[in-house]
Protein backbone atom coordinates (compact mmCIF):
# COMPACT_ATOMS: atom_id res chain seq x y z
CA UNK A 1 0.00 0.00 0.00
CA UNK A 2 2.93 2.33 0.63
CA UNK A 3 4.18 2.31 -2.96
CA UNK A 4 0.67 2.74 -4.26
CA UNK A 5 0.01 5.70 -1.98
CA UNK A 6 3.13 7.46 -3.27
CA UNK A 7 2.01 7.14 -6.86
CA UNK A 8 -1.55 8.23 -6.01
CA UNK A 9 -0.27 11.37 -4.31
CA UNK A 10 1.38 12.25 -7.61
CA UNK A 11 -2.01 12.27 -9.34
CA UNK A 12 -3.94 14.45 -6.92
CA UNK A 13 -5.31 11.93 -4.42
CA UNK A 14 -4.47 13.54 -1.11
CA UNK A 15 -2.87 11.98 1.94
CA UNK A 16 -6.04 12.13 4.07
CA UNK A 17 -7.96 10.04 1.51
CA UNK A 18 -5.10 7.54 1.27
CA UNK A 19 -4.92 7.30 5.07
CA UNK A 20 -8.67 6.71 5.33
CA UNK A 21 -8.52 3.92 2.75
CA UNK A 22 -5.45 2.37 4.41
CA UNK A 23 -7.32 2.24 7.73
CA UNK A 24 -10.45 0.78 6.10
CA UNK A 25 -8.82 -1.95 4.01
CA UNK A 26 -7.54 -4.20 6.76
CA UNK A 27 -5.81 -7.59 6.42
CA UNK A 28 -8.25 -10.18 5.10
CA UNK A 29 -10.39 -7.61 3.28
CA UNK A 30 -10.31 -6.23 -0.26
CA UNK A 31 -10.80 -2.98 -2.10
CA UNK A 32 -12.20 -2.31 -5.53
CA UNK A 33 -11.24 0.99 -7.12
CA UNK A 34 -13.23 2.30 -10.06
CA UNK A 35 -12.49 5.28 -12.26
CA UNK A 36 -15.74 6.53 -13.72
CA UNK A 37 -17.26 9.64 -15.14
CA UNK A 38 -20.90 10.49 -14.91
CA UNK A 39 -21.71 7.64 -12.53
CA UNK A 40 -24.99 7.88 -10.66
CA UNK A 41 -23.98 6.93 -7.13
CA UNK A 42 -27.44 5.55 -6.24
CA UNK A 43 -27.19 3.13 -9.16
CA UNK A 44 -23.68 2.06 -8.16
CA UNK A 45 -24.90 1.44 -4.62
CA UNK A 46 -27.81 -0.69 -5.89
CA UNK A 47 -25.38 -3.14 -7.47
CA UNK A 48 -23.78 -3.84 -4.11
CA UNK A 49 -27.04 -4.45 -2.23
CA UNK A 50 -26.81 -7.57 -0.09
CA UNK A 51 -23.04 -7.34 0.30
CA UNK A 52 -20.94 -5.84 3.02
CA UNK A 53 -19.35 -2.77 1.52
CA UNK A 54 -18.46 0.83 2.11
CA UNK A 55 -18.69 3.18 -0.83
CA UNK A 56 -16.06 5.90 -0.74
CA UNK A 57 -15.85 8.49 -3.46
CA UNK A 58 -13.64 11.37 -4.42
CA UNK A 59 -13.54 13.79 -7.34
CA UNK A 60 -10.42 14.46 -9.34
CA UNK A 61 -9.65 17.37 -11.60
CA UNK A 62 -9.49 16.53 -15.29
CA UNK A 63 -5.70 16.88 -15.12
CA UNK A 64 -5.43 14.50 -12.15
CA UNK A 65 -7.80 12.02 -13.81
CA UNK A 66 -5.62 11.99 -16.93
CA UNK A 67 -2.49 11.46 -14.78
CA UNK A 68 -4.18 8.55 -12.98
CA UNK A 69 -5.13 6.95 -16.29
CA UNK A 70 -1.54 7.33 -17.46
CA UNK A 71 -0.16 5.81 -14.24
CA UNK A 72 -2.23 2.66 -14.74
CA UNK A 73 -1.96 2.44 -18.54
CA UNK A 74 -0.38 -0.72 -19.91
CA UNK A 75 3.14 -0.19 -21.18
C-alpha positions as CSV (number, residue, x, y, z in Angstrom):
1,X,0.0,0.0,0.0
2,X,2.9,2.3,0.6
3,X,4.2,2.3,-3.0
4,X,0.7,2.7,-4.3
5,X,0.0,5.7,-2.0
6,X,3.1,7.5,-3.3
7,X,2.0,7.1,-6.9
8,X,-1.6,8.2,-6.0
9,X,-0.3,11.4,-4.3
10,X,1.4,12.3,-7.6
11,X,-2.0,12.3,-9.3
12,X,-3.9,14.5,-6.9
13,X,-5.3,11.9,-4.4
14,X,-4.5,13.5,-1.1
15,X,-2.9,12.0,1.9
16,X,-6.0,12.1,4.1
17,X,-8.0,10.0,1.5
18,X,-5.1,7.5,1.3
19,X,-4.9,7.3,5.1
20,X,-8.7,6.7,5.3
21,X,-8.5,3.9,2.8
22,X,-5.4,2.4,4.4
23,X,-7.3,2.2,7.7
24,X,-10.4,0.8,6.1
25,X,-8.8,-2.0,4.0
26,X,-7.5,-4.2,6.8
27,X,-5.8,-7.6,6.4
28,X,-8.2,-10.2,5.1
29,X,-10.4,-7.6,3.3
30,X,-10.3,-6.2,-0.3
31,X,-10.8,-3.0,-2.1
32,X,-12.2,-2.3,-5.5
33,X,-11.2,1.0,-7.1
34,X,-13.2,2.3,-10.1
35,X,-12.5,5.3,-12.3
36,X,-15.7,6.5,-13.7
37,X,-17.3,9.6,-15.1
38,X,-20.9,10.5,-14.9
39,X,-21.7,7.6,-12.5
40,X,-25.0,7.9,-10.7
41,X,-24.0,6.9,-7.1
42,X,-27.4,5.6,-6.2
43,X,-27.2,3.1,-9.2
44,X,-23.7,2.1,-8.2
45,X,-24.9,1.4,-4.6
46,X,-27.8,-0.7,-5.9
47,X,-25.4,-3.1,-7.5
48,X,-23.8,-3.8,-4.1
49,X,-27.0,-4.4,-2.2
50,X,-26.8,-7.6,-0.1
51,X,-23.0,-7.3,0.3
52,X,-20.9,-5.8,3.0
53,X,-19.3,-2.8,1.5
54,X,-18.5,0.8,2.1
55,X,-18.7,3.2,-0.8
56,X,-16.1,5.9,-0.7
57,X,-15.9,8.5,-3.5
58,X,-13.6,11.4,-4.4
59,X,-13.5,13.8,-7.3
60,X,-10.4,14.5,-9.3
61,X,-9.7,17.4,-11.6
62,X,-9.5,16.5,-15.3
63,X,-5.7,16.9,-15.1
64,X,-5.4,14.5,-12.1
65,X,-7.8,12.0,-13.8
66,X,-5.6,12.0,-16.9
67,X,-2.5,11.5,-14.8
68,X,-4.2,8.5,-13.0
69,X,-5.1,6.9,-16.3
70,X,-1.5,7.3,-17.5
71,X,-0.2,5.8,-14.2
72,X,-2.2,2.7,-14.7
73,X,-2.0,2.4,-18.5
74,X,-0.4,-0.7,-19.9
75,X,3.1,-0.2,-21.2
